[in-house]
Each structure stands twice: as C-alpha cells, then as structure tokens.
Amino acid sequence: MLRGILTRPTITTDLINGLRRFKDAVRCKVYFKLLQEEKDKENQSNGNIANNTQEEEEEEEQQQQQPHIPGLKTNLKPIKINLSAPRADDETERFLLQLEGELLKQALDKIEAKGRNNKSHKIKSLQQKLRNNDNLVVVPTDKTNSFRTVSKSNCCKWVEGHLTQNAKEVSREKLADIKEQALQLLHDKVELGVLSDKEESFIKQTIESKAIPSPKLLIKDHKNPNNEGNFLLD
C-alpha cells in the first residue's frame, strides 16, 4: 500500500493526509476504549447495567415509531468527521511520532531517488532557510497557492493588529449561553416539523462541535508590496 502511494506525484500531500487520518483514528480508539472502561466500572459500582440497556431499547423503539418528516429537503446530513481527536497516552503518542518520522523519511528518500521537481526543491530550500534563521516563520499566500517567509516580530505585530481590528472577546459563559440558545432554537424548529431527522442531526453536530475559527493571516503577494517592502494581508 505504501509503495502504491509513493509512486504518485502528490506523495507528500497524500502521505500527510493519510497520517493525519490514521493518528486521529488511533487517538479516538484509545479515547473511547478508556471511556468505555470508566463507564463499565461506574455501571458495575452502581449496578445499573440492566436499567441502562432497557432505557436504550425504549429510546430506540420511540425513534422507530416517530413519523417521517421531509424537512426543508436540503439533503444536508451529518458527516463522519473527527473535529478534535483527543491526545492519547504517552506511549501511543511516542509510537505515532516514530511512525510519522519513519514514513516521512521513506517518502522523502523516494522523492530524492527520482529527482527533485520544482515544488519539492522550493520546499527543501524553505526548510534550509528556516534552519539557518530561527527568527523566520512561514505564512501562506492568498491567491498564488504558495508561501512567504516573514520575521517573527512582523508576524506577531500583524496578528495583534488583525485581532485588535476584527476580533471580539467573548467569555466562555457567553459561548455556553449561545450554544444553549442555538440548541433551543433547533428544538423549536424540529417540534414545528420544519427539519428532517438528518437536517436536525447535521445542525446539532455543527452546534455541538463548538468550533471557533483560528486567526489566519494570508499574504497578498499577487499585489505590489508597500513602501516598507511588505505585502498586504488578508
């Protein structure tokens, strides 16, 4: 399987994406295994295994008896994604790190053996540039699908300016209130028969993720730099 991947031009992208999915799957496996062990211990101590099973069966029966609601016919449905795989135990994380390093080494060796293309040469040059100067960071570009190196001080200054201008500080309590309001609004729409089961699950999954986008700077190198030699930011 690895050999088949290595023959493709998009070797590094495929491998990195595959590693990410594999690491997420392993971490989730470990997480749910520990979660189930804790649940089993709790059930044994409380002696409520039979009650839980009966409640689950009754809930499943009620769901089967509910009438079908077409909803808004948006074809929206929950997607099977891992929003944030929790960190595993130290032993598992060491294994994942070792595996990642070994596979990436094999992939890069394979590329070297076949000769460097222009893109891999740019990446190699960038890596060497970062090794020689620890005051640089890499920032993606806006429309040219590339990257630029900037000083850490400039990057920090630009991020702070971006946050000052566009960010809004919100307390955890406020976010919790917003989540509850969103779930209540969803419940009201479901009670009115506006949403189908899949639409409800899709929206609920999005709300439960509590995902907050991280600040991200993009350099507009398709435009001319300013008087200081810096490109505009997005």
Secondary structure by P-SEA (a helix, b strand, c coil): caaaaaaccaaaaaaaaaaaaaaaaaaaaaaaaaaaaaaaaaaaaaccaaaaaaaaaaaaaaaaaccccccccccccccccccccccccaaaaaaaaaaaaaaaaaaaaaaaaacccaaaaaaaaaaaaaaacccbbbbbbccccccccccaaaaaaaaaaaaaccbbbbcaaaaaaaaaaaaaaaaaaaaaccccaaaaaaaaaaaaacccccbbbbbccccccccccccccc
